[in-house]
Amino acid sequence: MSASASPRSSALEAWQRGPVDGVPAGLQHVAHSLIQTRDEVTAIADVFPSSLLGARPAGVASVGFHLRHITGVLDRLFTYARGEQLTDAQRAALGAEKAASAPDGGSWDGVSASGLARDFSDQVDGALEQLRATPDSEITAPRGVGRAQLPSTVLGLLSHAAEHTQRHLGQMLVTARVVMAEDGGGA
């Protein structure tokens, strides 16, 4: 069974499901990481109360922040990997992420955990399509990041996107457990 055939149909981790159809061998690790993150984001969003999205126990970043941030990071890093610069809409989304990390946790009225998880899932779908469209010959191509045009490569940006989302997923899962336990929702 290929990983893209049914990404949530198995208890196996994404990397154990085999190669992701159409993704170059050198980018399989990125695809597997993003699929695994999506699986875990979906699972927590199914049980996490949306009323707690802004909760910041001990001042750590909220679950809502992490959900918005991983979606935005994928969007931005994959934009740079294409050799493009951020649009005004992407800069505005970054501003919303920063507001979500404010000490008050930002406003989460009308926002749901499942909606943020769907946004992330959609971003992963787009990322997987971009991976499929990335030829092996382009993987080591240089790319500039941000206004300062910090040096990177296509592979560097895509790999960082994968590890960055995994890092935030881990932080988010711990925060969700603490918040739900404090709220009486169990651990």
C-alpha positions as CSV (number, residue, x, y, z in Angstrom):
1,M,0.0,0.0,0.0
2,S,1.4,3.4,-0.9
3,A,1.4,6.2,1.7
4,S,-0.7,8.4,-0.5
5,A,-3.4,5.9,-1.1
6,S,-4.9,6.2,2.4
7,P,-2.8,8.3,4.7
8,R,-5.0,7.8,7.8
9,S,-6.1,4.2,7.2
10,S,-3.4,2.5,9.1
11,A,-2.0,2.5,12.6
12,L,1.4,2.4,11.0
13,E,3.5,5.6,11.1
14,A,3.7,7.4,7.7
15,W,7.3,6.2,7.0
16,Q,6.2,2.6,7.6
17,R,3.5,2.8,4.9
18,G,6.0,2.9,2.0
19,P,7.0,5.5,-0.5
20,V,4.6,8.4,-1.2
21,D,3.5,8.1,-4.8
22,G,5.2,10.5,-7.1
23,V,7.5,12.1,-4.6
24,P,11.2,11.9,-5.5
25,A,13.3,9.5,-3.3
26,G,15.3,12.4,-1.9
27,L,12.2,14.1,-0.6
28,Q,10.4,11.0,0.9
29,H,11.5,12.0,4.4
30,V,9.7,15.4,4.0
31,A,6.5,13.8,2.7
32,H,6.5,11.2,5.5
33,S,7.1,13.8,8.1
34,L,4.2,16.0,6.8
35,I,1.8,13.1,6.5
36,Q,2.7,12.0,10.1
37,T,2.2,15.5,11.4
38,R,-1.2,15.7,9.6
39,D,-2.3,12.4,11.1
40,E,-1.4,13.5,14.6
41,V,-2.9,17.0,14.2
42,T,-6.1,15.5,13.0
43,A,-6.2,13.1,15.9
44,I,-5.8,15.8,18.6
45,A,-8.1,18.2,16.8
46,D,-10.9,15.6,17.0
47,V,-10.8,15.7,20.8
48,F,-9.4,19.1,21.7
49,P,-12.0,21.6,22.9
50,S,-11.9,24.7,20.7
51,S,-12.7,26.8,23.8
52,L,-9.1,26.1,25.0
53,L,-7.3,27.1,21.8
54,G,-5.8,30.2,23.5
55,A,-4.8,28.6,26.8
56,R,-1.2,29.1,27.7
57,P,-0.2,27.0,30.8
58,A,2.9,28.4,32.4
59,G,3.1,30.9,29.6
60,V,3.9,28.4,26.8
61,A,2.5,28.9,23.3
62,S,-1.1,27.9,22.9
63,V,-2.4,24.9,20.9
64,G,-4.1,27.4,18.6
65,F,-0.8,29.2,18.0
66,H,0.9,26.0,17.1
67,L,-1.9,25.0,14.7
68,R,-1.8,28.3,12.9
69,H,2.0,28.5,12.9
70,I,2.7,25.1,11.3
71,T,0.3,25.9,8.5
72,G,2.0,29.2,8.0
73,V,5.5,27.8,8.2
74,L,4.7,25.3,5.5
75,D,3.2,28.0,3.3
76,R,6.2,30.3,3.7
77,L,9.0,27.8,3.4
78,F,7.5,26.1,0.4
79,T,7.1,29.5,-1.2
80,Y,10.8,30.2,-0.7
81,A,11.6,26.7,-2.0
82,R,9.8,27.6,-5.3
83,G,12.1,30.6,-5.5
84,E,9.3,33.1,-4.7
85,Q,9.0,35.8,-2.1
86,L,6.1,36.2,0.3
87,T,2.9,37.9,-0.7
88,D,1.1,40.6,1.3
89,A,-1.5,37.9,2.3
90,Q,1.3,35.6,3.6
91,R,2.7,38.5,5.6
92,A,-0.7,39.2,7.0
93,A,-1.1,35.6,8.0
94,L,2.3,35.8,9.8
95,G,0.9,38.8,11.7
96,A,-2.1,36.7,12.8
97,E,0.3,34.0,14.1
98,K,2.2,36.6,16.1
99,A,-1.1,37.9,17.6
100,A,-1.9,34.3,18.5
101,S,1.4,34.1,20.5
102,A,0.7,37.2,22.5
103,P,0.6,36.9,26.3
104,D,-3.2,36.9,26.3
105,G,-3.3,34.1,23.7
106,G,-5.1,36.1,21.1
107,S,-8.8,35.9,20.3
108,W,-10.1,32.5,19.3
109,D,-13.8,33.4,18.9
110,G,-15.3,31.5,16.1
111,V,-12.2,29.4,15.5
112,S,-12.3,25.7,15.9
113,A,-9.5,23.1,16.4
114,S,-11.0,21.0,13.6
115,G,-11.1,24.0,11.3
116,L,-7.4,24.8,12.0
117,A,-6.6,21.1,11.4
118,R,-8.4,21.2,8.1
119,D,-6.4,24.3,7.1
120,F,-3.2,22.4,8.0
121,S,-4.3,19.3,6.1
122,D,-5.0,21.4,3.0
123,Q,-1.5,23.0,3.3
124,V,0.0,19.5,3.5
125,D,-1.9,18.5,0.3
126,G,-0.4,21.4,-1.5
127,A,3.0,20.7,-0.1
128,L,2.8,17.1,-1.3
129,E,1.9,18.3,-4.8
130,Q,4.9,20.6,-4.7
131,L,7.2,17.8,-3.7
132,R,5.9,15.7,-6.6
133,A,6.6,18.5,-9.0
134,T,10.2,19.0,-7.7
135,P,12.6,17.4,-10.0
136,D,15.7,15.7,-8.6
137,S,17.8,18.2,-10.5
138,E,16.3,21.1,-8.6
139,I,16.8,19.7,-5.0
140,T,20.2,21.4,-4.5
141,A,19.3,24.6,-6.2
142,P,20.1,27.7,-4.1
143,R,17.3,29.7,-2.7
144,G,17.2,33.0,-0.8
145,V,15.0,33.4,2.3
146,G,13.2,36.5,3.2
147,R,14.1,40.1,2.5
148,A,17.7,39.5,3.6
149,Q,17.9,36.6,1.1
150,L,19.6,34.3,3.6
151,P,21.2,31.5,1.7
152,S,19.6,28.1,1.6
153,T,18.7,25.4,-0.9
154,V,15.4,23.8,-2.0
155,L,16.3,20.7,0.1
156,G,17.3,22.8,3.0
157,L,14.0,24.7,3.0
158,L,11.8,21.6,2.5
159,S,13.7,19.6,5.2
160,H,13.4,22.5,7.6
161,A,9.7,22.8,6.9
162,A,9.3,19.1,7.9
163,E,11.4,19.2,11.0
164,H,9.9,22.6,12.1
165,T,6.3,21.2,11.9
166,Q,7.4,18.1,13.8
167,R,8.9,20.2,16.6
168,H,5.8,22.3,16.9
169,L,3.6,19.2,16.8
170,G,5.5,17.8,19.8
171,Q,5.1,21.1,21.8
172,M,1.5,21.3,20.8
173,L,0.7,17.7,22.0
174,V,2.3,18.3,25.4
175,T,0.4,21.6,25.8
176,A,-2.9,20.0,24.7
177,R,-2.5,17.3,27.3
178,V,-1.7,19.8,30.1
179,V,-4.6,22.1,29.1
180,M,-7.1,19.2,28.8
181,A,-6.0,17.8,32.1
182,E,-6.3,21.2,33.8
183,D,-9.8,21.5,32.3
184,G,-10.8,18.1,33.6
185,G,-10.8,16.6,30.1
186,G,-8.3,13.9,31.0
187,A,-4.7,13.3,30.0
